[in-house]
């Protein structure tokens, strides 16, 4: 039996300002560094075989805290990088509503203007899951990624239409836990944040 821990990166200034980051390479804020330090508590004493991380700085920095805690080196998996939000990068939600009113009114479910389509996102996430499932069936692994990717993966695992992913909350520096066993995969915990208190 294996365990997969899905970790969203710690907070950045863009998160605090409610800006779309997408694939911009934004570092952790000071608050984010403090969160990542507290995140180590969740993994204290846990046996971890491997850590994969998105190549974006905010995820890599978060993963480095965990690497030191569980004594495992990091492996970059570019498929874990955040959704490409195209023309929305760097914009606040209020700016997006003014600049792209049609996209907002249509429920923004088919992808992002100038960025990835919903089909592309789902295909990428499915590839990640297949790779992890086949390569690490009996391992305990950490995947450090981003809110959009984690939400899409959870929707796929639970059979939820990805157009409803906005109903899920995946907080910065949260942990979601998936168990792999004889019965397939089961979600044991979703959006755990007690370690941040």
C-alpha positions as CSV (number, residue, x, y, z in Angstrom):
1,X,0.0,0.0,0.0
2,X,1.3,3.5,-0.8
3,X,0.4,7.0,0.2
4,X,0.3,10.1,-1.9
5,X,0.4,13.5,-0.2
6,X,-0.7,16.4,-2.3
7,X,0.7,19.6,-1.0
8,X,-0.2,23.1,-2.3
9,X,2.7,25.5,-2.1
10,X,2.8,28.0,0.7
11,X,1.5,31.5,0.3
12,X,2.9,34.2,-2.0
13,X,2.4,38.0,-2.1
14,X,0.2,37.3,-5.2
15,X,-2.0,35.0,-3.2
16,X,-2.4,37.6,-0.6
17,X,-3.3,40.2,-3.2
18,X,-5.8,37.8,-4.9
19,X,-3.8,37.9,-8.2
20,X,-3.7,35.2,-10.8
21,X,-0.2,33.7,-10.8
22,X,-0.5,31.0,-13.3
23,X,3.0,30.1,-14.5
24,X,4.6,33.3,-13.3
25,X,7.6,32.4,-11.2
26,X,6.6,34.1,-7.9
27,X,8.6,33.3,-4.7
28,X,7.1,32.6,-1.3
29,X,6.3,35.6,0.9
30,X,7.6,35.9,4.4
31,X,4.3,34.5,5.6
32,X,4.7,31.6,3.1
33,X,8.1,30.7,4.5
34,X,6.7,30.6,8.0
35,X,3.9,28.4,6.7
36,X,6.3,26.0,5.0
37,X,8.3,25.8,8.3
38,X,5.1,24.7,10.1
39,X,4.2,22.3,7.3
40,X,7.2,20.2,8.3
41,X,5.2,19.2,11.5
42,X,2.7,17.3,9.3
43,X,5.5,15.0,8.0
44,X,7.5,14.6,11.1
45,X,8.2,10.9,11.7
46,X,6.5,9.9,8.4
47,X,8.5,7.6,6.1
48,X,8.6,9.3,2.7
49,X,10.3,7.6,-0.4
50,X,10.3,10.5,-2.8
51,X,9.3,14.1,-3.3
52,X,8.2,15.5,-6.6
53,X,7.7,19.2,-7.1
54,X,6.6,21.7,-9.7
55,X,9.5,23.6,-11.2
56,X,7.9,26.9,-10.2
57,X,9.8,28.7,-7.4
58,X,6.9,28.9,-4.9
59,X,6.5,25.1,-5.1
60,X,10.2,24.3,-5.1
61,X,10.8,26.5,-2.1
62,X,7.9,24.8,-0.2
63,X,9.3,21.4,-1.2
64,X,12.8,22.3,0.1
65,X,11.5,22.6,3.6
66,X,10.0,19.1,3.4
67,X,13.1,17.7,1.8
68,X,15.1,18.7,4.8
69,X,12.5,17.2,7.2
70,X,12.2,13.8,5.6
71,X,15.8,13.6,4.3
72,X,14.8,13.1,0.6
73,X,16.1,15.0,-2.4
74,X,13.6,16.7,-4.7
75,X,12.7,15.6,-8.2
76,X,11.2,18.2,-10.6
77,X,8.0,17.1,-12.4
78,X,7.1,19.9,-14.8
79,X,3.6,18.5,-15.2
80,X,2.9,19.6,-11.7
81,X,3.3,23.3,-12.6
82,X,0.3,25.5,-12.3
83,X,-2.3,26.0,-15.0
84,X,-1.3,28.4,-17.7
85,X,-3.9,31.2,-17.2
86,X,-2.6,33.1,-20.3
87,X,-3.8,36.8,-20.4
88,X,-5.0,36.6,-16.7
89,X,-1.4,36.4,-15.3
90,X,-0.7,39.1,-12.8
91,X,-4.3,40.4,-12.8
92,X,-6.5,40.8,-9.7
93,X,-10.0,39.2,-9.8
94,X,-11.6,42.6,-10.0
95,X,-9.5,43.4,-13.1
96,X,-10.3,40.1,-14.7
97,X,-14.1,40.8,-14.3
98,X,-13.7,44.2,-16.1
99,X,-11.3,43.0,-18.8
100,X,-12.8,39.6,-19.6
101,X,-16.6,39.9,-18.7
102,X,-17.6,37.3,-21.3
103,X,-15.2,34.8,-19.9
104,X,-16.4,35.4,-16.4
105,X,-20.1,35.3,-17.4
106,X,-19.6,31.9,-19.2
107,X,-18.4,30.4,-16.0
108,X,-14.7,30.3,-17.1
109,X,-14.9,26.5,-17.3
110,X,-13.4,25.9,-20.8
111,X,-9.9,27.2,-20.1
112,X,-8.2,30.6,-20.0
113,X,-7.9,33.3,-22.6
114,X,-4.5,32.8,-24.2
115,X,-3.7,29.9,-21.8
116,X,-4.5,26.3,-21.4
117,X,-7.8,24.8,-22.3
118,X,-9.8,22.7,-19.8
119,X,-9.1,19.6,-22.0
120,X,-5.3,20.3,-21.9
121,X,-5.3,20.7,-18.1
122,X,-7.2,17.5,-17.6
123,X,-4.9,15.6,-20.0
124,X,-1.8,16.9,-18.2
125,X,-3.2,15.9,-14.8
126,X,-4.2,12.5,-16.0
127,X,-0.7,11.9,-17.3
128,X,0.8,12.8,-13.9
129,X,-1.6,10.5,-12.1
130,X,-0.9,7.6,-14.4
131,X,2.9,8.1,-14.0
132,X,2.7,8.3,-10.2
133,X,0.3,5.3,-10.0
134,X,2.4,3.1,-12.2
135,X,5.8,4.1,-10.9
136,X,5.1,4.4,-7.2
137,X,2.2,2.1,-6.4
138,X,3.7,1.0,-3.0
139,X,5.7,4.1,-2.2
140,X,4.9,7.1,0.1
141,X,5.3,10.2,-2.0
142,X,4.8,13.9,-1.7
143,X,3.6,15.9,-4.7
144,X,4.1,19.7,-4.2
145,X,2.0,21.5,-6.7
146,X,-0.6,24.3,-7.1
147,X,-4.3,24.8,-6.4
148,X,-5.6,24.4,-10.0
149,X,-3.7,21.2,-10.5
150,X,-4.7,19.6,-7.1
151,X,-8.3,20.5,-7.6
152,X,-8.4,19.0,-11.1
153,X,-6.7,15.8,-9.8
154,X,-9.2,15.5,-6.9
155,X,-12.1,16.0,-9.3
156,X,-10.7,13.2,-11.6
157,X,-10.2,10.8,-8.7
158,X,-13.7,11.4,-7.3
159,X,-15.5,11.5,-10.6
160,X,-16.6,15.1,-10.2
161,X,-17.0,17.2,-13.4
162,X,-13.9,19.4,-13.5
163,X,-16.3,22.4,-14.3
164,X,-17.2,22.1,-10.6
165,X,-13.7,22.3,-9.3
166,X,-14.3,25.8,-8.0
167,X,-16.5,24.2,-5.3
168,X,-13.3,22.7,-3.8
169,X,-11.1,24.7,-1.4
170,X,-7.4,23.9,-1.5
171,X,-5.6,26.3,0.8
172,X,-2.0,27.3,0.6
173,X,0.2,24.8,2.4
174,X,-2.6,22.3,2.8
175,X,-2.2,18.6,2.6
176,X,-4.6,16.2,0.9
177,X,-3.9,12.4,1.4
178,X,-4.6,9.6,-1.0
179,X,-4.1,6.0,-0.1
180,X,-3.3,3.4,-2.8
181,X,-4.2,-0.2,-1.9
182,X,-6.0,-3.3,-3.1
183,X,-9.2,-1.4,-3.4
184,X,-7.6,1.1,-5.7
185,X,-7.2,4.7,-4.4
186,X,-9.2,6.4,-1.6
187,X,-9.1,10.0,-0.5
188,X,-8.3,9.9,3.3
189,X,-7.9,13.6,3.9
190,X,-8.7,16.8,1.9
191,X,-7.3,20.2,2.5
192,X,-5.7,19.5,5.9
193,X,-4.4,22.7,7.5
194,X,-4.2,21.9,11.3
195,X,-0.4,21.9,11.1
196,X,-0.5,25.6,10.3
197,X,-2.1,26.6,13.6
